Amino acid sequence: MGTFIIEGGHQLKGEITPQGAKNEVLQILCAVLLTPEEITIENVPDIIDVNKLIQLLINFGVKVTQLGPGKYRFKADEVNLDYLHSDQYKIDGRGLRGSIMLVGPLLGRFGRGSIPRPGGDKIGRRRLDTHFEGLIKLGAEFNYNREDYFYSVEAKSLIGTDMLLDEASVTGTANILMAAVLAKGKTTIYNAACEPYLQQLCAMLIRMGAKIEGVGSNLLTIEGVDALGGTSHRVLPDMVEIGSWIGLAAMTKSELTIKNVQWEFLGQIPSVFRKLGLRVEQKGDDIYIPAHTEGYEIQNYIDGSILTVSDAPWPGFTPDLLSIVLVVATQARGSVLIHQKMFESRLFFVDKLIDMGAKIILCDPHRASIIGHDFKSQLKAATLTSPDIRAGISLLIAALSANGTSTIHNIEQIDRGYEYIVERLQKIGAKIQRV
């Protein structure tokens, strides 16, 4: 396993450009299975999770050509469905949470799809019921082999129907949507996720010939078509990475410019950081963060009660940034309650911040109360282990702000979601090495 060595306590300065959105590109890559025609995708991040999914597509027989940095051409005209039943597929599919979204397009185009129970972050239960309940409503027969944790669906023909999802799952909505675009008749998906990632997937499918209405809302109406064609697509900047760099600037009292962020897709991210007292300025399509040399103060509610930051389906605040908000709050003036509603294990990394000197009370698996230091007491360097992508980047930000030299192990978790992170941070002055 790799390790980061971080010398903290240094101010950073410069510009940083966010990578393509990890959560979007995993959906977009699965969608290439819906057509035998060529699809070109730009702004694909070079990260472990994405590269694993591209390799899965290659194993299926998809022709993949890299046209340049972050730019690929895909052609799924000779898909090998025998790979679905191979022992190798059971191994390959387990290593990536996003592989679950292969099932919908495989079922829609070829009438069958399967997946081993996928891996990913250790952040609590991440059930798949929404995915398969939706596919069953479209007419698929479902089978689950409990001995080897293998899910499969099969259908001679998918028939459009009305469905109400039990949760607004982003990946669940994407999976059902990709099956429904090739089903016969009309499908309505109510309580659909409407994140920018889903909006981008819908826009791509429409360019391929799909008929989808209600994009950006929680009610999608899909009129099935016989076949889809090729297209080109550019992936959005990663909003979670953008939020990470805002947090990094605050914690290190650094002046940073985050380039080409596409403000219209950031939702509540700038607003939430401003409630923590940060100056988040829009300059064209860039975000400018001045050096917070005097610190920052958390706002209370109008009645004086403590601010609560919680996650919610879009357009609520993304759960992937709560770990960043929590770290930023450790050096603020004032207090905040973080309420992580979606995942019951995502806040457990706070014990590592407490060891670094942060004032945090973990109320229960979902809530933590943070009392800010106001930079009067720096976090102390520590030896840390990254438990998942978002906690990992939060610990990295804490280490970059801490006094002394920190070590972070299990950095493959961070590499799953952040592209060339050492080189990019070094360019803005960070003292970080990969060992």
C-alpha positions as CSV (number, residue, x, y, z in Angstrom):
1,M,0.0,0.0,0.0
2,G,1.1,3.5,-0.7
3,T,1.7,6.3,1.8
4,F,1.6,10.1,1.8
5,I,4.2,12.1,3.8
6,I,2.9,15.6,4.4
7,E,4.7,18.5,5.9
8,G,1.9,20.7,7.2
9,G,1.5,24.3,8.2
10,H,2.4,25.9,4.8
11,Q,0.3,28.5,2.9
12,L,-0.5,27.5,-0.6
13,K,-1.0,29.8,-3.6
14,G,-2.0,29.5,-7.2
15,E,-4.6,28.0,-9.5
16,I,-6.0,24.5,-9.6
17,T,-8.4,23.0,-12.2
18,P,-10.9,20.4,-11.1
19,Q,-10.9,17.0,-12.8
20,G,-13.9,15.5,-14.5
21,A,-16.7,14.4,-12.2
22,K,-16.1,10.8,-10.9
23,N,-19.8,10.2,-10.1
24,E,-20.9,11.3,-13.5
25,V,-18.3,9.5,-15.6
26,L,-19.1,6.1,-14.0
27,Q,-22.7,6.5,-15.3
28,I,-21.6,7.8,-18.7
29,L,-19.1,4.9,-19.3
30,C,-21.8,2.3,-18.5
31,A,-24.1,4.0,-21.1
32,V,-21.7,3.2,-24.0
33,L,-23.1,-0.4,-23.8
34,L,-26.5,0.9,-25.1
35,T,-25.4,1.3,-28.7
36,P,-23.1,-0.4,-31.2
37,E,-22.1,3.0,-32.6
38,E,-19.1,5.1,-31.5
39,I,-19.3,7.3,-28.4
40,T,-16.6,9.9,-27.6
41,I,-16.2,11.1,-24.0
42,E,-14.0,14.0,-22.9
43,N,-12.7,15.1,-19.5
44,V,-12.5,11.6,-18.2
45,P,-10.4,11.6,-14.9
46,D,-7.4,9.3,-14.6
47,I,-8.4,7.7,-11.3
48,I,-8.5,4.1,-10.1
49,D,-12.3,3.7,-10.1
50,V,-12.7,5.0,-13.6
51,N,-9.8,3.0,-15.0
52,K,-11.2,-0.2,-13.4
53,L,-14.6,0.4,-15.2
54,I,-12.9,1.1,-18.5
55,Q,-11.0,-2.2,-18.1
56,L,-14.3,-4.0,-17.4
57,L,-15.7,-2.6,-20.7
58,I,-12.6,-3.9,-22.5
59,N,-13.2,-7.3,-20.9
60,F,-16.7,-7.2,-22.3
61,G,-15.2,-6.7,-25.8
62,V,-15.9,-2.9,-26.1
63,K,-13.3,-1.3,-28.4
64,V,-11.6,1.5,-26.4
65,T,-9.3,4.0,-28.0
66,Q,-7.6,6.8,-26.0
67,L,-7.5,9.9,-28.2
68,G,-5.7,12.1,-25.8
69,P,-5.5,13.0,-22.1
70,G,-8.9,12.4,-20.7
71,K,-10.5,11.7,-24.1
72,Y,-11.7,8.2,-25.2
73,R,-13.7,6.6,-28.0
74,F,-15.8,3.6,-27.3
75,K,-17.5,1.2,-29.7
76,A,-19.6,-1.6,-28.2
77,D,-20.5,-3.4,-31.4
78,E,-19.1,-6.8,-30.4
79,V,-20.1,-7.3,-26.8
80,N,-19.1,-10.6,-25.3
81,L,-21.9,-11.6,-23.0
82,D,-20.1,-14.9,-22.0
83,Y,-17.9,-12.7,-19.8
84,L,-21.0,-12.2,-17.6
85,H,-20.8,-15.8,-16.5
86,S,-17.1,-16.1,-16.1
87,D,-15.3,-16.5,-12.8
88,Q,-13.1,-13.5,-13.8
89,Y,-16.1,-11.2,-14.0
90,K,-17.1,-12.2,-10.4
91,I,-13.7,-11.0,-9.3
92,D,-13.5,-7.9,-11.5
93,G,-17.0,-6.6,-10.7
94,R,-16.5,-6.8,-7.0
95,G,-13.7,-4.3,-7.0
96,L,-15.9,-1.3,-8.0
97,R,-19.1,0.1,-6.6
98,G,-20.0,1.7,-10.0
99,S,-20.1,-1.6,-11.7
100,I,-23.7,-2.0,-10.6
101,M,-24.7,0.5,-13.3
102,L,-23.6,-2.0,-16.0
103,V,-26.8,-4.0,-15.3
104,G,-29.3,-1.6,-16.7
105,P,-27.8,-1.0,-20.1
106,L,-27.0,-4.7,-20.5
107,L,-30.5,-5.7,-19.6
108,G,-32.0,-3.0,-21.9
109,R,-30.0,-3.8,-25.0
110,F,-29.3,-7.6,-24.6
111,G,-32.0,-8.8,-22.3
112,R,-29.8,-9.9,-19.5
113,G,-27.3,-8.5,-17.0
114,S,-25.6,-9.6,-13.8
115,I,-23.1,-8.3,-11.2
116,P,-21.4,-9.6,-8.2
117,R,-22.0,-7.7,-5.0
118,P,-19.9,-4.6,-5.6
119,G,-17.3,-3.2,-3.3
120,G,-16.3,0.5,-2.7
121,D,-16.1,2.7,0.3
122,K,-16.7,1.2,3.8
123,I,-19.2,3.9,4.9
124,G,-22.1,1.7,5.9
125,R,-24.9,-0.1,4.1
126,R,-25.5,0.7,0.5
127,R,-28.4,-1.4,-0.5
128,L,-29.2,-2.3,-4.1
129,D,-33.0,-2.9,-3.7
130,T,-34.0,0.3,-5.5
131,H,-32.0,-0.8,-8.6
132,F,-33.5,-4.2,-8.9
133,E,-37.1,-3.3,-7.8
134,G,-37.1,-0.9,-10.7
135,L,-35.8,-3.4,-13.2
136,I,-38.3,-6.0,-12.0
137,K,-41.2,-3.5,-12.6
138,L,-39.9,-3.1,-16.2
139,G,-40.5,-6.9,-16.6
140,A,-37.1,-8.4,-15.6
141,E,-36.8,-11.7,-13.7
142,F,-34.5,-11.4,-10.7
143,N,-32.2,-14.0,-9.2
144,Y,-29.8,-13.7,-6.3
145,N,-27.3,-16.4,-5.6
146,R,-26.5,-16.1,-1.9
147,E,-23.6,-18.5,-2.0
148,D,-21.4,-16.2,-4.2
149,Y,-23.4,-13.0,-3.7
150,F,-24.3,-12.8,-7.4
151,Y,-27.2,-10.7,-8.7
152,S,-28.7,-11.3,-12.2
153,V,-31.7,-10.1,-14.2
154,E,-33.2,-11.4,-17.4
155,A,-36.1,-10.4,-19.7
156,K,-37.2,-11.3,-23.2
157,S,-38.7,-7.8,-23.5
158,L,-38.9,-4.8,-21.1
159,I,-42.3,-3.1,-20.9
160,G,-42.7,0.5,-19.8
161,T,-44.5,1.2,-16.6
162,D,-45.1,3.7,-13.8
163,M,-42.9,3.4,-10.7
164,L,-42.3,5.3,-7.5
165,L,-38.8,4.8,-6.2
166,D,-38.4,4.1,-2.5
167,E,-35.4,6.4,-2.4
168,A,-34.0,9.0,-4.7
169,S,-30.9,6.9,-5.5
170,V,-28.6,8.4,-8.0
171,T,-27.1,5.2,-9.3
172,G,-30.5,3.4,-9.0
173,T,-32.2,6.1,-11.1
174,A,-29.4,5.9,-13.7
175,N,-29.6,2.1,-13.9
176,I,-33.4,2.1,-14.3
177,L,-33.3,4.9,-16.8
178,M,-30.7,3.2,-19.0
179,A,-32.9,0.1,-19.2
180,A,-36.1,2.1,-19.7
181,V,-34.9,4.0,-22.8
182,L,-35.0,0.7,-24.8
183,A,-38.2,-0.7,-23.2
184,K,-41.5,-0.8,-25.1
185,G,-43.9,2.0,-24.3
186,K,-43.8,4.7,-21.7
187,T,-42.1,4.6,-18.3
188,T,-42.4,7.2,-15.5
189,I,-39.9,7.3,-12.7
190,Y,-41.2,9.3,-9.7
191,N,-38.9,10.2,-6.8
192,A,-36.1,10.0,-9.4
193,A,-32.7,11.5,-8.4
194,C,-32.1,14.8,-10.3
195,E,-28.4,15.5,-9.5
196,P,-26.4,17.2,-12.3
197,Y,-24.8,13.8,-12.9
198,L,-28.3,12.4,-13.9
199,Q,-29.0,15.5,-15.9
200,Q,-25.8,15.0,-17.9
201,L,-26.7,11.3,-18.4
202,C,-30.2,12.3,-19.7
203,A,-28.7,14.9,-22.0
204,M,-26.3,12.3,-23.5
205,L,-29.1,9.7,-23.9
206,I,-31.3,12.3,-25.6
207,R,-28.5,13.1,-28.1
208,M,-28.3,9.3,-28.7
209,G,-32.0,9.3,-29.7
210,A,-33.7,8.6,-26.3
211,K,-37.0,10.3,-25.5
212,I,-36.8,11.7,-22.0
213,E,-38.9,14.4,-20.4
214,G,-38.6,16.0,-17.0
215,V,-34.8,16.3,-16.9
216,G,-33.7,18.0,-13.7
217,S,-36.9,17.2,-11.9
218,N,-37.9,14.2,-9.7
219,L,-40.4,12.9,-12.3
220,L,-38.8,11.4,-15.4
221,T,-41.0,10.3,-18.4
222,I,-39.3,8.0,-20.9
223,E,-40.8,6.9,-24.2
224,G,-38.9,3.7,-25.2
225,V,-37.1,3.6,-28.6
226,D,-35.9,0.7,-30.7
227,A,-32.2,1.6,-30.8
228,L,-29.8,4.3,-29.8
229,G,-27.0,5.9,-31.8
230,G,-23.5,7.3,-31.2
231,T,-22.7,10.7,-29.7
232,S,-20.0,12.8,-28.0
233,H,-20.1,13.9,-24.4
234,R,-18.0,16.1,-22.1
235,V,-18.0,15.4,-18.4
236,L,-18.7,18.2,-15.9
237,P,-16.0,19.4,-13.4
238,D,-16.2,17.4,-10.2
239,M,-18.2,19.4,-7.7
240,V,-16.9,17.3,-4.8
241,E,-13.3,18.1,-5.8
242,I,-14.2,21.8,-6.1
243,G,-15.6,21.7,-2.5
244,S,-12.4,19.9,-1.4
245,W,-10.2,22.7,-2.7
246,I,-12.4,25.3,-1.1
247,G,-11.9,23.5,2.2
248,L,-8.1,23.2,1.6
249,A,-7.8,27.0,0.9
250,A,-9.6,27.8,4.2
251,M,-7.7,25.4,6.4
252,T,-4.3,26.5,5.1
253,K,-5.2,30.2,4.9
254,S,-4.3,30.1,1.2
255,E,-5.2,32.2,-1.7
256,L,-6.5,29.9,-4.4
257,T,-8.4,30.1,-7.7
258,I,-10.4,27.1,-8.8
259,K,-10.7,27.2,-12.5
260,N,-13.7,26.5,-14.8
261,V,-16.1,25.2,-12.2
262,Q,-19.4,25.6,-14.1
263,W,-21.1,27.6,-11.4
264,E,-24.6,26.6,-12.5
265,F,-24.1,23.0,-11.4
266,L,-22.7,23.8,-7.9
267,G,-26.0,24.0,-6.1
268,Q,-25.7,24.8,-2.4
269,I,-21.9,24.2,-2.2
270,P,-20.9,27.9,-2.2
271,S,-23.7,28.8,0.1
272,V,-22.8,26.2,2.7
273,F,-19.1,27.2,2.8
274,R,-20.2,30.9,3.2
275,K,-22.3,29.9,6.2
276,L,-19.0,28.6,7.7
277,G,-17.7,32.1,7.2
278,L,-15.6,31.6,4.1
279,R,-15.3,34.1,1.3
280,V,-16.2,32.2,-1.9
281,E,-16.1,34.7,-4.8
282,Q,-17.3,34.2,-8.4
283,K,-14.9,35.5,-11.0
284,G,-16.3,34.6,-14.4
285,D,-16.6,30.8,-14.2
286,D,-13.8,30.5,-11.6
287,I,-14.0,30.4,-7.8
288,Y,-11.6,32.8,-6.0
289,I,-10.8,32.1,-2.3
290,P,-8.7,34.8,-0.6
291,A,-6.3,34.0,2.2
292,H,-8.4,33.8,5.4
293,T,-5.5,35.3,7.5
294,E,-8.0,36.5,10.1
295,G,-9.9,33.2,10.2
296,Y,-13.6,32.7,9.6
297,E,-16.7,32.7,11.7
298,I,-19.6,30.2,11.5
299,Q,-23.0,31.9,11.2
300,N,-25.7,31.0,13.6
301,Y,-29.4,30.8,12.7
302,I,-31.5,33.9,13.0
303,D,-32.7,32.9,16.4
304,G,-29.1,32.4,17.6
305,S,-29.2,28.6,17.6
306,I,-26.3,26.5,16.4
307,L,-25.9,26.0,12.6
308,T,-26.6,22.5,11.3
309,V,-25.2,21.2,8.1
310,S,-26.9,18.1,6.8
311,D,-27.0,16.1,3.5
312,A,-30.0,15.6,1.3
313,P,-30.9,14.5,-2.2
314,W,-30.3,17.2,-4.9
315,P,-30.8,20.1,-4.7
316,G,-29.8,19.5,-1.1
317,F,-26.2,19.5,0.0
318,T,-24.2,16.5,-1.2
319,P,-23.2,13.9,1.4
320,D,-19.8,13.6,-0.2
321,L,-18.7,17.0,1.1
322,L,-19.8,16.7,4.7
323,S,-16.4,15.3,5.7
324,I,-14.8,18.4,4.2
325,V,-17.2,20.8,6.0
326,L,-16.5,19.0,9.3
327,V,-12.7,19.5,8.9
328,V,-13.1,23.1,7.9
329,A,-15.2,23.7,11.0
330,T,-12.4,22.5,13.3
331,Q,-10.6,25.8,12.8
332,A,-13.6,28.1,12.6
333,R,-14.8,30.6,15.2
334,G,-18.0,29.1,16.6
335,S,-19.7,25.7,16.5
336,V,-21.6,23.6,14.1
337,L,-23.6,20.3,14.1
338,I,-22.9,18.0,11.2
339,H,-25.7,15.6,10.4
340,Q,-24.8,12.8,8.0
341,K,-28.1,11.2,7.3
342,M,-27.3,8.8,4.5
343,F,-24.4,6.7,5.7
344,E,-24.0,5.4,9.2
345,S,-20.3,4.9,9.2
346,R,-19.0,8.0,7.4
347,L,-18.3,10.0,10.5
348,F,-16.2,7.4,12.3
349,F,-13.0,9.0,10.9
350,V,-13.4,11.9,13.4
351,D,-11.5,9.9,16.1
352,K,-8.4,10.6,13.9
353,L,-9.1,14.4,14.0
354,I,-9.6,14.2,17.7
355,D,-6.2,12.7,18.0
356,M,-4.8,15.7,16.0
357,G,-6.4,18.0,18.6
358,A,-9.8,18.8,17.1
359,K,-12.7,19.5,19.4
360,I,-15.4,17.1,18.2
361,I,-18.1,15.3,20.0
362,L,-19.4,12.3,18.1
363,C,-23.0,12.3,19.2
364,D,-24.0,9.1,17.4
365,P,-23.1,7.4,14.1
366,H,-24.9,10.2,12.2
367,R,-24.1,13.4,14.1
368,A,-21.0,15.2,15.2
369,S,-20.7,18.6,17.1
370,I,-17.6,20.6,16.3
371,I,-16.2,23.4,18.4
372,G,-13.8,25.5,16.3
373,H,-10.2,26.4,17.4
374,D,-10.2,29.8,15.5
375,F,-6.6,28.9,14.6
376,K,-5.5,29.6,18.2
377,S,-4.4,26.0,18.4
378,Q,-3.1,24.2,15.3
379,L,-3.9,20.6,14.6
380,K,-1.0,18.3,15.4
381,A,0.7,16.0,12.9
382,A,-0.3,12.4,13.2
383,T,0.0,9.0,11.6
384,L,-3.3,8.3,9.8
385,T,-5.1,5.7,7.7
386,S,-7.6,6.7,5.0
387,P,-10.9,4.7,5.4
388,D,-12.6,5.9,2.3
389,I,-12.3,8.5,-0.5
390,R,-14.0,11.5,1.2
391,A,-12.6,10.9,4.7
392,G,-9.2,10.4,3.1
393,I,-9.2,13.8,1.4
394,S,-10.4,15.4,4.6
395,L,-7.6,13.9,6.6
396,L,-5.2,15.0,3.9
397,I,-6.5,18.6,4.2
398,A,-6.2,18.4,8.0
399,A,-2.6,17.2,7.6
400,L,-1.7,20.0,5.2
401,S,-2.9,22.5,7.9
402,A,-1.3,20.7,10.9
403,N,1.9,21.6,12.6
404,G,4.5,19.0,11.8
405,T,4.9,16.0,9.5
406,S,2.0,13.6,9.1
407,T,1.8,10.2,7.4
408,I,-1.3,8.9,5.7
409,H,-1.6,5.2,4.8
410,N,-4.0,3.3,2.5
411,I,-3.9,6.2,0.1
412,E,-5.3,4.0,-2.7
413,Q,-8.7,5.1,-1.3
414,I,-7.8,8.7,-2.1
415,D,-6.4,7.7,-5.5
416,R,-9.8,6.2,-6.3
417,G,-11.3,9.6,-6.5
418,Y,-8.6,12.2,-7.0
419,E,-6.4,12.5,-10.1
420,Y,-2.7,13.2,-9.9
421,I,-3.3,14.6,-6.5
422,V,0.4,14.8,-5.4
423,E,1.6,16.6,-8.5
424,R,-1.4,19.0,-8.5
425,L,-0.9,19.9,-4.8
426,Q,2.8,20.4,-5.3
427,K,2.2,22.9,-8.0
428,I,0.4,25.2,-5.6
429,G,3.1,24.8,-2.9
430,A,2.0,21.8,-0.8
431,K,4.8,19.8,0.8
432,I,3.6,16.3,0.0
433,Q,5.3,13.1,-1.2
434,R,4.1,9.7,-2.2
435,V,6.1,6.8,-0.8
